[in-house]
């Protein structure tokens, strides 16, 4: 059951509920890494509902279906977007991709591990606690949990962390959970949001998070 550790830095961006800004966070993080001279790939792992390609305004020739079902290599299915940020499409409107089994997910993770010419892999997951989301979280060295001040976002974030920490292959020493507060009115609100969620997580799940900061709401 030993996991394959990618040579690149793997950051999985996730959330308990949809619409909190995961994909925007993933893309802006990738662009910032590119400005730092890092070679970056985004894996759009919101299977069947691909957002990254729409935000980039790019049309991929291939997607994860070609890797899982058609025998393409991981390098074959990378599309290069603005600023030479690479991305791998999850495949839009493909019903089978939303029900990938454990073997297919392991195949994807193993193929990611072979990307030795990449410095950073950002995995943009779907929302919630599906098997595919949890598989990527336990295989990732860093989890970036995006949370907004909405009560449903906070409670769903806690539910996601509870499922992650109880996963049979979760390794506390390997996977570090960090939180970013999105769409807050000000810096103070972001800190309060983190303190509130982290207090509950520390008390009941016994594994505190790290706070990365906040992104203010800007209409």
C-alpha positions in Angstrom: 0.0 0.0 0.0 3.0 2.3 -0.1 2.1 5.5 -2.0 4.2 6.8 -4.9 5.5 10.2 -4.0 5.8 12.7 -6.9 9.1 14.4 -7.2 7.3 17.7 -7.8 5.6 19.8 -5.1 1.9 18.7 -5.1 -0.7 21.2 -3.8 -4.3 20.0 -3.9 -6.8 22.8 -3.8 -10.1 21.7 -2.3 -13.3 22.8 -0.5 -16.3 21.3 1.3 -18.7 23.1 -1.1 -18.8 24.4 -4.6 -18.6 28.0 -5.6 -16.0 29.2 -3.1 -13.3 30.0 -5.7 -11.1 26.9 -5.9 -10.4 27.2 -9.6 -9.7 30.9 -9.4 -7.3 30.2 -6.5 -5.6 27.4 -8.4 -5.0 29.5 -11.6 -3.8 32.6 -9.7 -1.5 30.4 -7.6 -0.1 28.8 -10.8 0.5 32.2 -12.4 2.3 33.4 -9.2 4.6 30.3 -9.3 5.3 31.0 -13.0 6.4 34.5 -12.0 8.8 32.9 -9.6 10.3 30.8 -12.4 8.6 27.5 -11.5 7.3 25.1 -14.0 3.7 24.4 -13.2 0.9 22.0 -14.2 -2.7 22.3 -13.1 -4.7 19.1 -13.0 -8.4 19.9 -13.3 -9.7 17.0 -11.2 -13.3 18.3 -11.0 -14.1 15.4 -13.4 -16.8 16.0 -16.0 -17.1 19.7 -15.1 -13.9 21.2 -16.4 -13.4 24.8 -15.4 -9.7 25.5 -15.9 -9.8 25.4 -19.7 -12.8 27.9 -19.8 -10.9 30.3 -17.5 -7.8 30.0 -19.6 -9.7 30.4 -22.8 -7.9 27.4 -24.2 -9.3 24.3 -26.0 -7.5 21.1 -25.1 -6.9 18.4 -27.7 -6.9 15.7 -25.0 -8.1 15.2 -21.5 -7.9 12.6 -18.7 -10.2 10.2 -20.6 -7.3 9.8 -23.1 -4.9 8.9 -20.3 -7.3 6.5 -18.5 -9.1 4.8 -21.5 -7.0 5.5 -24.6 -3.5 4.8 -23.4 -2.0 8.3 -23.9 0.9 9.3 -21.7 0.6 12.1 -19.2 2.8 14.4 -21.3 0.5 13.8 -24.4 -2.5 15.3 -22.6 -0.9 18.5 -21.2 -2.3 21.7 -22.8 -0.2 24.9 -22.5 -2.1 28.0 -21.5 -1.2 31.6 -20.8 2.3 32.3 -19.3 3.2 28.6 -20.2 1.1 27.3 -17.4 0.3 23.7 -18.3 -3.0 22.1 -17.5 -4.7 18.8 -17.8 -8.4 18.8 -18.6 -10.7 16.6 -16.6 -13.0 16.3 -19.5 -16.2 18.4 -19.7 -19.6 16.7 -19.8 -18.1 13.1 -19.7 -20.3 11.2 -17.3 -17.9 8.3 -16.8 -15.2 10.6 -15.5 -17.2 11.5 -12.4 -17.4 7.8 -11.3 -13.7 6.8 -11.7 -12.7 3.9 -9.5 -9.7 3.4 -7.3 -7.6 1.8 -10.0 -8.1 4.7 -12.4 -7.3 7.3 -9.8 -4.1 5.4 -8.8 -3.2 5.4 -12.5 -3.6 9.2 -12.6 -1.5 9.7 -9.4 1.2 7.3 -10.7 1.4 9.2 -14.0 1.6 12.5 -12.1 4.6 11.1 -10.2 6.5 10.7 -13.4 6.4 14.4 -14.3 10.0 15.0 -13.2 10.4 18.1 -15.4 7.7 19.9 -13.4 8.3 21.9 -10.1 4.7 22.3 -8.9 1.6 20.3 -9.6 -1.7 22.0 -8.5 -4.7 19.7 -8.3 -8.0 21.5 -8.5 -10.5 19.0 -7.1 -14.3 18.8 -7.1 -16.1 20.0 -4.0 -17.2 17.6 -1.3 -16.0 14.2 0.0 -16.3 11.9 -3.0 -13.8 9.0 -3.2 -11.9 10.8 -6.0 -11.4 14.0 -3.9 -10.2 12.0 -0.9 -7.8 9.9 -3.1 -6.1 13.1 -4.3 -6.0 14.6 -0.8 -4.2 11.6 0.8 -1.7 11.5 -2.1 -0.9 15.2 -1.8 1.9 16.7 0.3 -0.1 19.9 0.8 -3.8 20.5 1.0 -5.1 24.0 0.4 -8.6 24.3 1.9 -10.5 27.2 0.4 -13.3 28.5 2.8 -15.6 31.5 2.7 -17.5 33.1 5.6 -20.8 31.4 4.6 -22.0 29.0 7.4 -22.4 26.2 4.8 -18.8 26.6 3.6 -17.5 26.4 7.2 -19.5 23.3 8.1 -18.7 21.6 4.8 -15.0 22.4 5.3 -15.1 20.6 8.7 -16.9 17.6 7.2 -14.3 17.3 4.5 -11.4 17.5 7.0 -13.2 14.9 9.2 -13.4 12.5 6.2 -9.7 13.2 5.3 -8.3 12.6 8.8 -10.3 9.4 9.1 -9.2 8.1 5.7 -7.2 4.8 6.2 -4.2 6.1 4.1 -4.1 9.6 5.6 -0.6 10.3 6.9 -0.4 13.3 9.2 3.4 13.5 8.8 3.1 13.7 5.0 -0.1 15.7 4.2 -0.1 19.3 5.7 -3.5 21.0 5.6 -3.5 24.8 5.1 -6.5 27.1 4.9 -7.1 30.2 2.8 -10.1 32.5 3.5 -11.7 33.6 0.3 -14.2 36.4 -0.4 -13.9 38.1 3.1 -14.7 41.7 3.8 -11.3 42.4 5.4 -8.2 40.9 6.8 -9.8 40.6 10.3 -12.7 38.7 9.0 -10.3 36.2 7.4 -8.4 35.6 10.6 -11.7 35.2 12.6 -12.9 32.6 10.1 -9.7 30.6 10.4 -9.7 30.8 14.2 -13.3 29.6 14.4 -12.8 26.6 12.1 -9.3 25.7 13.4 -10.6 25.7 17.0 -13.2 23.1 16.2 -10.7 21.1 14.1 -8.0 21.1 16.8 -10.5 20.1 19.5 -12.3 17.3 17.7 -9.9 16.1 15.0 -6.7 16.8 17.0 -4.8 18.1 14.0 -4.5 21.9 13.7 -4.3 23.7 10.3 -2.0 26.4 9.1 -3.4 29.8 8.0 -2.1 31.1 4.7 -4.1 34.3 4.6 -7.2 35.8 2.9 -8.4 37.1 -0.4 -10.9 40.0 -0.1 -14.2 40.1 -1.9 -14.0 42.4 -4.9 -17.1 42.8 -7.1 
